[in-house]
Amino acid sequence: MSYKLGVVAGRMCVAASRQTANALRLGVPAARLSGKAPSQGYAEVPKYLQQKMKLFQLPNGLPVHVKGGTIDKALYIFTAIVCFVGFFESLRVYYVLSYPSPKTE
């Protein structure tokens, strides 16, 4: 079996003649053999989604997770608070487990 370096992926693959012959034997559609996707039209993007896309592509210096407005900012702050509380709570649990209180009998 002969191999060659693939141009697109940059890795070893079976030479084209054997690959095509094997693919035809397996019943692979001709569109997949040519390397091109079948041409078909795409559905039109709704107006509200186009407006959202424009909003997120504005070069206003904000990170993408805050560009959605006040709800995104509130969710970002809430997530940060939950992360900090969880981090400090895990440190407290490690401390309690490492230094248990003395037993009273």
DSSP file (Angstrom, degrees, kcal/mol; ACC not computed):
  #  RESIDUE AA STRUCTURE BP1 BP2  ACC     N-H-->O    O-->H-N    N-H-->O    O-->H-N    TCO  KAPPA ALPHA  PHI   PSI    X-CA   Y-CA   Z-CA
    1    1 A M              0   0    0      0, 0.0     2,-0.3     0, 0.0    13,-0.0   0.000 360.0 360.0 360.0 132.1    0.0    0.0    0.0
    2    2 A S        -     0   0    0     13,-0.1    13,-2.2     2,-0.0     2,-0.3  -0.725 360.0-163.4 -98.7 145.6    1.5    3.4   -1.0
    3    3 A Y  E     -A   14   0A   0     -2,-0.3     2,-0.3    11,-0.2    11,-0.2  -0.836   6.3-174.2-122.5 159.1    1.2    6.5    1.2
    4    4 A K  E     -A   13   0A   0      9,-2.5     9,-2.5    -2,-0.3     2,-0.6  -0.960  36.0 -95.7-146.1 164.0    1.7   10.2    0.6
    5    5 A L  E     -A   12   0A   0     -2,-0.3     7,-0.2     7,-0.2     2,-0.2  -0.730  42.3-126.5 -84.3 121.5    1.8   13.3    2.7
    6    6 A G     >  -     0   0    0      5,-3.0     4,-1.2    -2,-0.6     5,-0.1  -0.475   9.9-149.1 -70.0 134.3   -1.7   15.0    2.6
    7    7 A V  T  4 S+     0   0    0     -2,-0.2    -1,-0.1     2,-0.2    -2,-0.0   0.912  92.2  39.6 -70.6 -44.6   -1.6   18.7    1.6
    8    8 A V  T  4 S+     0   0    0      1,-0.2    -1,-0.1     3,-0.1    -2,-0.0   0.960 128.2  27.8 -74.2 -52.7   -4.5   19.9    3.6
    9    9 A A  T  4 S-     0   0    0      2,-0.2    -2,-0.2     1,-0.0    -1,-0.2   0.723  93.7-135.0 -86.2 -21.6   -4.1   17.9    6.9
   10   10 A G     <  +     0   0    0     -4,-1.2     2,-0.3     1,-0.3    -3,-0.1   0.803  66.7 107.1  72.6  28.8   -0.3   17.6    6.7
   11   11 A R  S    S-     0   0    0     -5,-0.1    -5,-3.0    -7,-0.1    -1,-0.3  -0.895  78.1 -81.5-135.2 167.0   -0.3   13.9    7.7
   12   12 A M  E     +A    5   0A   0     -2,-0.3     2,-0.3    -7,-0.2    -7,-0.2  -0.408  52.5 165.4 -69.9 138.8    0.2   10.6    6.0
   13   13 A C  E     -A    4   0A   0     -9,-2.5    -9,-2.5    -2,-0.1     2,-0.1  -0.944  42.9 -80.2-146.1 167.4   -2.7    9.2    4.0
   14   14 A V  E     -A    3   0A   0     -2,-0.3   -11,-0.2   -11,-0.2     5,-0.0  -0.428  59.1 -94.9 -69.1 142.2   -3.3    6.5    1.5
   15   15 A A     >  -     0   0    0    -13,-2.2     4,-2.2     1,-0.1     3,-0.3  -0.221  38.4-110.3 -57.9 151.7   -2.4    7.4   -2.1
   16   16 A A  H  > S+     0   0    0      1,-0.2     4,-2.7     2,-0.2     5,-0.2   0.819 110.8  56.1 -59.7 -38.5   -5.4    8.8   -4.1
   17   17 A S  H  > S+     0   0    0      1,-0.2     4,-2.0     2,-0.2    -1,-0.2   0.934 113.8  38.4 -65.3 -45.3   -5.8    5.8   -6.5
   18   18 A R  H  > S+     0   0    0     -3,-0.3     4,-2.7     2,-0.2     5,-0.2   0.868 115.2  54.5 -72.1 -35.4   -6.2    3.2   -3.8
   19   19 A Q  H  X S+     0   0    0     -4,-2.2     4,-2.3     2,-0.2    -2,-0.2   0.928 110.5  45.7 -63.4 -44.2   -8.3    5.5   -1.6
   20   20 A T  H  X S+     0   0    0     -4,-2.7     4,-2.4     2,-0.2    -2,-0.2   0.913 113.2  49.8 -65.2 -42.6  -10.7    6.2   -4.4
   21   21 A A  H  X S+     0   0    0     -4,-2.0     4,-1.8    -5,-0.2    -2,-0.2   0.917 113.1  46.1 -63.4 -43.2  -10.9    2.5   -5.3
   22   22 A N  H  X S+     0   0    0     -4,-2.7     4,-1.7     1,-0.2    -1,-0.2   0.891 112.2  51.2 -66.3 -38.5  -11.6    1.5   -1.7
   23   23 A A  H  X>S+     0   0    0     -4,-2.3     5,-2.3    -5,-0.2     4,-0.7   0.890 108.8  50.4 -67.1 -38.9  -14.1    4.2   -1.2
   24   24 A L  H ><5S+     0   0    0     -4,-2.4     3,-0.5     1,-0.2    -1,-0.2   0.876 109.0  52.2 -66.4 -36.0  -16.0    3.1   -4.3
   25   25 A R  H 3<5S+     0   0    0     -4,-1.8    -1,-0.2     1,-0.2    -2,-0.2   0.859 109.8  49.2 -66.1 -34.1  -16.1   -0.4   -3.0
   26   26 A L  H 3<5S-     0   0    0     -4,-1.7    -1,-0.2    -5,-0.1    -2,-0.2   0.561 116.6-113.0 -83.9  -7.9  -17.5    0.8    0.3
   27   27 A G  T <<5 +     0   0    0     -4,-0.7    -3,-0.2    -3,-0.5    -2,-0.1   0.823  51.0 169.9  84.1  31.8  -20.2    2.8   -1.4
   28   28 A V      < -     0   0    0     -5,-2.3    -1,-0.2     1,-0.1     5,-0.1  -0.606  40.8-106.1 -76.1 134.4  -19.1    6.3   -0.4
   29   29 A P    >>  -     0   0    0      0, 0.0     4,-0.9     0, 0.0     3,-0.8  -0.210  23.8-118.0 -60.1 153.3  -21.0    9.1   -2.2
   30   30 A A  H 3> S+     0   0    0      1,-0.2     4,-1.5     2,-0.2     3,-0.2   0.779 110.1  65.4 -65.1 -28.2  -19.2   10.9   -5.0
   31   31 A A  H 3>>S+     0   0    0      1,-0.2     5,-0.7     2,-0.2     4,-0.6   0.862 102.0  48.6 -64.2 -34.9  -19.5   14.3   -3.2
   32   32 A R  H <45S+     0   0    0     -3,-0.8    -1,-0.2     1,-0.2     3,-0.2   0.777 107.1  56.2 -76.0 -25.3  -17.2   13.0   -0.4
   33   33 A L  H  <5S+     0   0    0     -4,-0.9    -2,-0.2     1,-0.2    -1,-0.2   0.838 102.7  54.6 -73.5 -32.0  -14.7   11.7   -2.9
   34   34 A S  H  <5S-     0   0    0     -4,-1.5    -1,-0.2     2,-0.2    -2,-0.2   0.693 105.0-126.8 -77.5 -17.2  -14.2   15.0   -4.6
   35   35 A G  T  <5S+     0   0    0     -4,-0.6     2,-0.4     1,-0.3    -3,-0.1   0.493  73.9 110.2  85.5   2.6  -13.4   16.8   -1.3
   36   36 A K  S   <S-     0   0    0     -5,-0.7    -1,-0.3     3,-0.0    -2,-0.2  -0.884  70.1-119.4-112.4 143.4  -16.1   19.4   -1.8
   37   37 A A        -     0   0    0     -2,-0.4     2,-0.1     1,-0.1    -5,-0.0  -0.506  41.7 -95.1 -74.6 147.4  -19.2   19.8    0.1
   38   38 A P        -     0   0    0      0, 0.0     2,-0.6     0, 0.0    -1,-0.1  -0.391  44.2-113.9 -62.0 138.8  -22.4   19.5   -1.8
   39   39 A S        +     0   0    0     -3,-0.1     2,-0.3    -2,-0.1    -3,-0.0  -0.642  52.6 148.3 -82.5 122.5  -23.7   23.0   -2.8
   40   40 A Q        -     0   0    0     -2,-0.6     2,-0.1    -3,-0.0    -3,-0.0  -0.986  45.5-103.8-147.9 152.7  -26.9   23.9   -1.2
   41   41 A G        -     0   0    0     -2,-0.3     2,-0.3     1,-0.1     0, 0.0  -0.368  30.7-129.0 -76.8 155.7  -28.4   27.2   -0.1
   42   42 A Y        -     0   0    0     -2,-0.1     2,-0.1     1,-0.1     3,-0.1  -0.726  27.3-101.1-101.3 154.0  -28.5   28.2    3.5
   43   43 A A        -     0   0    0     -2,-0.3     2,-0.2     1,-0.1    -1,-0.1  -0.389  46.3 -96.7 -69.9 151.6  -31.6   29.4    5.3
   44   44 A E        -     0   0    0      1,-0.1    -1,-0.1    -2,-0.1     0, 0.0  -0.476  37.6-116.8 -72.3 139.5  -31.9   33.2    5.8
   45   45 A V        -     0   0    0     -2,-0.2    -1,-0.1     1,-0.1     5,-0.1  -0.610  34.0-112.4 -77.4 130.7  -30.8   34.4    9.2
   46   46 A P     >  -     0   0    0      0, 0.0     4,-1.9     0, 0.0     3,-0.2  -0.230  22.3-116.5 -63.0 155.0  -33.6   36.0   11.2
   47   47 A K  H  > S+     0   0    0      1,-0.2     4,-2.3     2,-0.2     5,-0.2   0.893 112.9  53.3 -61.3 -43.8  -33.5   39.8   11.9
   48   48 A Y  H  > S+     0   0    0      1,-0.2     4,-1.9     2,-0.2    -1,-0.2   0.865 110.2  48.8 -62.9 -33.9  -33.2   39.5   15.7
   49   49 A L  H  > S+     0   0    0      2,-0.2     4,-2.4    -3,-0.2    -1,-0.2   0.861 108.1  53.7 -73.2 -35.3  -30.2   37.2   15.3
   50   50 A Q  H  X S+     0   0    0     -4,-1.9     4,-2.1     2,-0.2    -2,-0.2   0.898 108.8  49.9 -62.7 -39.8  -28.6   39.6   12.8
   51   51 A Q  H  X S+     0   0    0     -4,-2.3     4,-2.3     2,-0.2    -2,-0.2   0.909 110.4  49.4 -65.5 -41.4  -28.9   42.4   15.4
   52   52 A K  H  X S+     0   0    0     -4,-1.9     4,-2.2     2,-0.2    -2,-0.2   0.912 109.8  51.8 -62.3 -41.7  -27.4   40.2   18.1
   53   53 A M  H  X S+     0   0    0     -4,-2.4     4,-1.0     1,-0.2    -2,-0.2   0.902 110.3  48.3 -62.4 -41.0  -24.5   39.3   15.7
   54   54 A K  H  < S+     0   0    0     -4,-2.1     4,-0.5     1,-0.2     3,-0.4   0.896 109.8  53.3 -65.0 -39.6  -23.8   43.0   15.0
   55   55 A L  H >< S+     0   0    0     -4,-2.3     3,-0.8     1,-0.2    -2,-0.2   0.905 110.6  45.7 -61.6 -42.5  -23.9   43.7   18.8
   56   56 A F  H 3< S+     0   0    0     -4,-2.2    -1,-0.2     1,-0.2    -2,-0.2   0.659 110.5  54.3 -77.9 -14.8  -21.3   41.1   19.6
   57   57 A Q  T 3< S+     0   0    0     -4,-1.0    -1,-0.2    -3,-0.4    -2,-0.2   0.414  77.6 119.5 -98.2   1.4  -19.0   42.1   16.7
   58   58 A L    <   -     0   0    0     -3,-0.8     2,-1.6    -4,-0.5     3,-0.2  -0.454  67.1-131.9 -65.5 135.6  -18.8   45.8   17.8
   59   59 A P        +     0   0    0      0, 0.0    -1,-0.1     0, 0.0    -2,-0.1  -0.459  60.9 132.9 -86.3  66.5  -15.2   46.8   18.5
   60   60 A N  S    S-     0   0    0     -2,-1.6    -2,-0.1     2,-0.2    -3,-0.0   0.316  75.0-110.9-101.2   8.0  -16.1   48.5   21.9
   61   61 A G  S    S+     0   0    0      1,-0.3    -3,-0.0    -3,-0.2     0, 0.0   0.409  75.8 127.8  83.6  -3.3  -13.3   46.9   23.9
   62   62 A L        -     0   0    0     -4,-0.2    -1,-0.3     1,-0.1    -2,-0.2  -0.622  64.8-110.1 -85.6 146.0  -15.6   44.8   26.0
   63   63 A P    >>  -     0   0    0      0, 0.0     3,-1.9     0, 0.0     4,-0.7  -0.378  31.9-110.6 -68.8 157.5  -14.9   41.0   26.3
   64   64 A V  T 34 S+     0   0    0      1,-0.3     3,-0.4     2,-0.2     4,-0.3   0.776 114.4  61.5 -64.8 -27.9  -17.5   38.8   24.6
   65   65 A H  T 34 S+     0   0    0      1,-0.2    -1,-0.3     2,-0.1    11,-0.1   0.502 111.0  40.1 -79.2  -0.7  -19.0   37.5   27.8
   66   66 A V  T X4 S+     0   0    0     -3,-1.9     3,-1.2     2,-0.1     7,-0.2   0.431  89.0  89.1-119.6  -5.4  -20.0   41.0   28.9
   67   67 A K  T 3< S+     0   0    0     -4,-0.7    -2,-0.1    -3,-0.4    -3,-0.1   0.641  70.9  77.0 -70.3 -13.4  -21.2   42.4   25.5
   68   68 A G  T 3  S-     0   0    0     -4,-0.3     2,-0.3     1,-0.2     3,-0.3   0.597 101.3-116.3 -75.9 -10.8  -24.8   41.2   26.1
   69   69 A G    <>  -     0   0    0     -3,-1.2     4,-1.9     1,-0.2    -1,-0.2  -0.790  59.7 -21.9 114.5-156.7  -25.7   44.0   28.5
   70   70 A T  H  > S+     0   0    0     -2,-0.3     4,-2.7     1,-0.2     5,-0.2   0.836 130.3  56.1 -68.2 -33.6  -26.6   44.1   32.2
   71   71 A I  H  > S+     0   0    0     -3,-0.3     4,-2.5     2,-0.2    -1,-0.2   0.922 108.7  47.7 -65.0 -41.8  -27.8   40.5   32.4
   72   72 A D  H  > S+     0   0    0      2,-0.2     4,-2.2     1,-0.2    -2,-0.2   0.898 112.4  49.6 -64.9 -39.1  -24.4   39.3   31.2
   73   73 A K  H  X S+     0   0    0     -4,-1.9     4,-2.5    -7,-0.2    -2,-0.2   0.917 111.5  48.8 -64.7 -42.3  -22.6   41.5   33.6
   74   74 A A  H  X S+     0   0    0     -4,-2.7     4,-2.7     1,-0.2    -2,-0.2   0.918 112.5  47.7 -64.7 -42.6  -24.8   40.3   36.5
   75   75 A L  H  X S+     0   0    0     -4,-2.5     4,-2.4     2,-0.2    -1,-0.2   0.873 111.4  51.7 -64.9 -36.5  -24.2   36.7   35.6
   76   76 A Y  H  X S+     0   0    0     -4,-2.2     4,-2.2     2,-0.2    -2,-0.2   0.930 112.5  44.6 -64.6 -45.6  -20.5   37.3   35.3
   77   77 A I  H  X S+     0   0    0     -4,-2.5     4,-2.5     2,-0.2    -2,-0.2   0.914 113.3  51.0 -66.1 -42.3  -20.4   38.9   38.8
   78   78 A F  H  X S+     0   0    0     -4,-2.7     4,-2.5     1,-0.2    -2,-0.2   0.916 110.8  48.7 -60.6 -43.3  -22.5   36.1   40.2
   79   79 A T  H  X S+     0   0    0     -4,-2.4     4,-2.2     1,-0.2    -1,-0.2   0.901 110.7  50.5 -63.9 -41.0  -20.3   33.5   38.7
   80   80 A A  H  X S+     0   0    0     -4,-2.2     4,-2.4     2,-0.2    -1,-0.2   0.912 111.0  48.9 -63.5 -41.8  -17.2   35.2   40.1
   81   81 A I  H  X S+     0   0    0     -4,-2.5     4,-2.7     1,-0.2     5,-0.2   0.925 110.8  49.8 -64.1 -44.4  -18.7   35.4   43.6
   82   82 A V  H  X S+     0   0    0     -4,-2.5     4,-2.4     1,-0.2    -1,-0.2   0.897 111.1  50.3 -61.8 -39.6  -19.7   31.7   43.5
   83   83 A C  H  X S+     0   0    0     -4,-2.2     4,-2.3     2,-0.2    -2,-0.2   0.925 112.4  46.0 -64.4 -44.3  -16.1   30.8   42.4
   84   84 A F  H  X S+     0   0    0     -4,-2.4     4,-2.5     2,-0.2     5,-0.2   0.919 113.7  48.2 -66.1 -42.9  -14.5   32.8   45.2
   85   85 A V  H  X S+     0   0    0     -4,-2.7     4,-2.4     1,-0.2    -2,-0.2   0.924 112.9  48.8 -63.0 -43.3  -16.9   31.5   47.9
   86   86 A G  H  X S+     0   0    0     -4,-2.4     4,-2.1    -5,-0.2    -1,-0.2   0.888 110.9  50.8 -63.0 -39.0  -16.3   27.9   46.7
   87   87 A F  H  X S+     0   0    0     -4,-2.3     4,-1.8     2,-0.2    -2,-0.2   0.943 114.1  42.6 -64.6 -47.7  -12.5   28.4   46.7
   88   88 A F  H  X S+     0   0    0     -4,-2.5     4,-2.1     1,-0.2    -2,-0.2   0.838 112.4  54.3 -70.7 -31.4  -12.4   29.8   50.2
   89   89 A E  H  X S+     0   0    0     -4,-2.4     4,-2.3    -5,-0.2    -1,-0.2   0.890 107.1  51.0 -67.4 -38.0  -14.9   27.2   51.4
   90   90 A S  H  X S+     0   0    0     -4,-2.1     4,-2.2     2,-0.2    -2,-0.2   0.894 109.4  50.7 -66.1 -37.6  -12.6   24.5   50.1
   91   91 A L  H  X S+     0   0    0     -4,-1.8     4,-2.1     2,-0.2    -2,-0.2   0.901 109.9  50.6 -63.6 -39.2   -9.6   26.0   51.9
   92   92 A R  H  X S+     0   0    0     -4,-2.1     4,-2.7     2,-0.2    -2,-0.2   0.909 109.4  50.5 -64.6 -41.7  -11.7   26.1   55.1
   93   93 A V  H  X S+     0   0    0     -4,-2.3     4,-2.5     1,-0.2     5,-0.2   0.916 110.0  49.9 -63.7 -42.5  -12.6   22.4   54.7
   94   94 A Y  H  X S+     0   0    0     -4,-2.2     4,-1.8     1,-0.2    -1,-0.2   0.895 111.7  49.2 -61.8 -39.0   -9.0   21.5   54.2
   95   95 A Y  H  X S+     0   0    0     -4,-2.1     4,-2.4     2,-0.2    -2,-0.2   0.931 112.2  47.1 -66.2 -45.2   -8.1   23.4   57.4
   96   96 A V  H  < S+     0   0    0     -4,-2.7    -2,-0.2     1,-0.2    -1,-0.2   0.896 114.6  46.9 -64.9 -39.4  -10.8   21.7   59.4
   97   97 A L  H  < S+     0   0    0     -4,-2.5    -1,-0.2    -5,-0.2    -2,-0.2   0.816 114.3  47.5 -71.8 -28.8   -9.8   18.3   58.2
   98   98 A S  H  < S+     0   0    0     -4,-1.8    -2,-0.2     1,-0.3    -1,-0.2   0.847 122.7  31.6 -79.7 -34.8   -6.1   18.9   58.8
   99   99 A Y  S  < S-     0   0    0     -4,-2.4    -1,-0.3    -5,-0.2    -2,-0.1  -0.712  81.1-170.5-124.4  78.6   -6.5   20.3   62.3
  100  100 A P        -     0   0    0      0, 0.0    -3,-0.1     0, 0.0     3,-0.1  -0.323  31.9-100.8 -69.1 153.4   -9.5   18.6   63.9
  101  101 A S        -     0   0    0      1,-0.1     2,-0.1    -5,-0.1    -5,-0.0  -0.450  45.7 -97.5 -71.6 146.9  -10.8   19.9   67.2
  102  102 A P        -     0   0    0      0, 0.0     2,-0.2     0, 0.0    -1,-0.1  -0.372  40.3-111.9 -67.6 143.6   -9.7   17.9   70.3
  103  103 A K        -     0   0    0     -3,-0.1     2,-0.5    -2,-0.1     0, 0.0  -0.529  24.7-146.3 -76.0 138.3  -12.2   15.4   71.6
  104  104 A T              0   0    0     -2,-0.2    -1,-0.0     1,-0.1     0, 0.0  -0.924 360.0 360.0-107.2 127.0  -13.8   16.1   75.0
  105  105 A E              0   0    0     -2,-0.5    -1,-0.1     0, 0.0    -2,-0.0   0.389 360.0 360.0-119.1 360.0  -14.6   13.1   77.1
